[in-house]
Amino acid sequence: MIFFLSQVLISTFALGFASYVAVIFPGVPEKLIAALAILAAAGVNLIGLKTSARVQKGMVVLLLASLAVYIAFGLPKVDWSMLTPTMENLMPNGTLSFLRGAVMLSFACGGAKFLAESGGEVENPGKTIPRAMVVSTLLVACFYALVGFVAAGVLPLDQVAGKNISVVAKEIFPAPVYLFFVIGGAWFALLTTLNGTLSWVTRGLQRASFDGWLPKTLGKENKNGTPVYLLALFVVLGLIPVVTGMNTTDISNMGTGCSKLSDLLMVYACFRLPDVLPDVYARSTLKLKPALLKVVMVLVFIVLALSSVVSLSSLTLLQFAGMGIFIVAAIIVMLLRYKHFQDQDKVAE
């Protein structure tokens, strides 16, 4: 359920998209645009995963083309002296702000791990998903690094800090190319993330409903294979921060911090995997020796725990109280549902 709470990040994708729409159409109601973006992405996913994947592929092609144009136009105009690693360049707002930014970027680069959520709908997932994870992570990291050079190295820091990359794009592009970049790059970067998130985010809780941890009704699918009730829950979760006007920095820190907390459980499961399911681990396409895996998982656990502390440290007492109430309520629900899980387990046997 901490995972569910972490998906308040859905709203940041929509709000980010709305901010770029406002770049082209100043004065548009950004909250309304963000809400419509969430509803539109949900509508695409209601049609089914294959349709969502087709839409995603089209947007990704335009996104990569736009980013390539941004890099090609921008790199020749980079003032490399501004990227000299100094404390003023690296940490203008202090060490803690730098670490929060690093944690947030680690989340942005970690999208490949969510491919596993759709493993039941992928052909030969044991080989396809690990390869896709490695290739997509390397590709995204390269694009992020090159875009970062342009975003931080063309204009002085005080002109770009706290602003989206359309500020730099306006400086380096002719007007037609600028429009292409904002629409094909910025819009589609956020829309692909929003659409992709809604396509996989329901699958873990759907599995939990099948196992008895949640009511089975929640996992019910429509004729296109979409778990409609769970999708509706995540849509509502994404809409709440938009409607209430919650600060996007707080949303990002809360979502990222909770995401790292939920990842701790996954890391612990990976730590135990060779002992609990040795046959499954032996068939894995990408694997380490069990002893080395455990050392790596301990290190990852420590990094994730510290990352979560860094992100959540920015929240107010009231926000912590709200999170605490939700987590306590989730624990109560799990304790009440445990009997159902046991019954389901016996039926399976």
Secondary structure, 3 states (H helix, E strand, C coil): CHHHHHCCHHHHHHHHHHHHHHHHCCCCCHHHHHHHHHHHHHHHHHHCHHHHHHHHHHHHHHHHHHHHHHHHHHHHHCCHHHHCCCHHHHCCCCHHHHHHHHHHHHHHCCHHHHHHHHHHHCCCHHHHHHHHHHHHHHHHHHHHHHHHHHHHHCCCHHHHCCCCCHHHHHHHCCHHHHHHHHHHHHHHHHHHHHHHHHHHCCHHHHHHHHHCCCCHHHHCECCCCCEHHHHHHHHHHHHHHHHHCCCHHHHHHHHHHHHHHHHHHHHHHHHHHHHHCHHHHHCCCCCCCHHHHHHHHHHHHHHHHHHHHHHHCCCCHHHHHHHHHHHHHHHHHHHHHHHHHHHHHHHHC
